[in-house]
Amino acid sequence: MIFNLKATPRKTVKKSDLHNLRAEGLIPAVLYGPQMESIAVSISKSEFTQMYKKSFAEVSFWDIELNGKQYHTILKDKQMHPVSRDMLHLDFMTVSAEAIIEVEVPITVTGEPIGVKEGGMMEIVQRHIKIACKANEIPEDLTLDVSNLKMGDSLHIRDLKQGNWQVKEHGDVTLVTIHTPKAEEKTQTAAAPTAEEQTTSESEK
């Protein structure tokens, strides 16, 4: 998915300049890349926030227009306020179609496991995976079919389909597992004795 944003040049020197900028509904940001000097810019907070909420489901690119020039970028880093969760600063890195970059790709789980149909519970342990590939060959997501999983079964990174990318995480990392239901709380704690049974037991001592 590609999002289009407009940026304006930014000249901030003091901390108060950044505070005033954010008060005006702007987010301080920087554009940088392998063949360019870093450019300090400002981005509309409302526009970015609206687009950012839509960017979680798949890999996203940001086409940023600055002074009539277009920059094809990815959001490389972000700083958020620990309480309000407002964006404090954004780092956009320019990429070319042939550039090898590292990105996190979402994992889409499909199918209903056999183990779940039999009463088990499915736990999705990890929803994204880090890969490296050309910018123009990044998959929108990686599909993981869990239909054949029985109780106690798991799927790992090594079970994902292969493609024109290099996985940057260990193949043994668990992605999905099917848990066996607890045996009715161990048959209600091994059928806890009644008060009468406790009394009888104590009198026999």
N, C-alpha and C positions, 0 to 999 in steps of 0.2 A: 504494500500500500504506500502511496506517495501523498504526502501532505504539502501544501503550499503555504508559505509564510512570507510576510514582508518584514524586513528589518530596517532599522535606521542607525546611522553611525552613533557611537556613544563616546562621550568624553567625560569620564568620571575620574576624579582625583582623590577626593576625600571619602570617608565612610558615609558622611552625611549626604554626599551626592548620590550614592547608591540608595540610601533611605528615601530620598526625595523621588528618585526614579521609580522605586517600587510603589510609593504613595500615588504616583500618577497612573498606576495600572500597567506598568512595564516590568519586564524581567531582564536584568543584565545578562548578556550572553557573549560568547566568543566564537568566531569562525576560525578554523585552522586546518592545515593540511600539509602534505609532504612537500609541496612546491609553492607555498605561499606563506607570507607573514601573517601572524594572528591579527584578526580584526575584531575590535570591541564593538558590539552592537547592542541594540535593545529590541525586545520582542514583545508584542502585545500579550499581556497575561491572559485575557479572556479568550483570544483566538487560540493561543497555544493550549490552554487547559481543555478547551472543547475538543481539539484534535487529539490531545494526548490520551484522553479517556477512551478513544477509539483505537489506540495503537497497541493495546495489550494482546489482542488476539493473533497477531501475525507480525512478521518482520516489517518495519516501517522505515521509509526514507523521507527526508525533509528537503524540499526544494525551496531554498531561501533566496528571495530577491532583495538585493541591496544596490542602491544607486543604478538601477537598470540592468544589473548583471545577475545572472542566475548561478547559485551554488547548489550542487547536488550533494547532500550530506546525510549522515546518520547521527542520531543523538548519542554521543559517546559517554557523556557523564552529566550528572545533575546534582544539585544541592537543594535539600528540602529543609524547611523549618521543622524542628523535632516535635513541636506541639501543633501548630496550625496546619502543617503539611503543605504550606505554600511553597512554590518554587522560588529559590533564592538566586540561583545561577544555573546557566545551561552551557554545555560545551558541544558544539556541532563540528564534526570532522568531515571535510570534503572527501569524496571517494570517486574514483573513475570506474567505468564498467569492468575493466580488467584487473582492478586492484584486488588483492587477497586481503580479506578482512575477517575478523572474528566477531561473530554475533551470536545472540541467544535465539534459538528457534523454538516456538511452542510445540508441544507434543499433543496431538489429538487422539484421544482414546475412543475406539469404536467397538461396537458389539456388546452383548451381555454374556458375561462369563458363565460357564456351566456351574461353577462353584456357587455363584450368587443365586442361581435358580434353585440350587439344592439347600439354600439357607445360609450360605456363607456371606461375608462382607468384603467388598473391594476397597482397598486403600490405594489412592494415587499418591505415590511418594514424591515424585518429581514431575513437574509440568513443563520444564524447559530443558534444552540441551545446548551446550556451547559448541559451535562448529567453526571451521575456517574454510572459506571458499571465495571464488570471484564474486564481486558485488552483483554482477548480472546473472548469477546462477544460484542465488540464495533461495532455498525453498520456503514457501509461505509457512509450512508446518511439516511435521513428520508424523505419519499415522501409525498407530499401534493397535492392532486387532487383538482384543482380549477374549474373544468368543470361546476359545478352547481351554481356557484356564479352569482348573479344578481347585478344590479346597487345598490350601497349602502351596499352590503353584505361584510362581512369580515370573515377571518379565524384566529384562535388564537392558541397559544401553546397547549391548552387543546384539540384541534381538531386533533393533530398528533396521529398516531398510538402508541399503548402501546407496551412495550417489556421488556426484562430483564435489564432494566436500570431505573434510577431515574432522572427525570427532575429537574434541579437545578434552574429553572426560574419560575416566576409566570404564571399560566395558562391563565390569562387574557391578556397577552402580544399579541398584534396584529402582525400577520405574513404577511398577504396579505389583501388588501382591493380594492374594485372596486369603482372608483369615477364616479359620474354622470357628464357628460360634462356640462360646463357652458352654459347656454341657450343663445348661440350666443352673448356672451358678453352682457348678459341681454338685448337681442334684440337691440343690438348696442346702449347701454345706453338709453334705452327707446326711441329709434328713436329721436336722437338729433335734435332740431328745425333748420330749414334752416335760412339763413341770412334774407330772406324776411319775414319769420314768426316772427323772432325776432324784425324786424323793425315794423311790424304791431302791435305786442304786446306792444311795447314801446309807439307807438302813441296812443294807447287806454287808456294809464294811465292818 
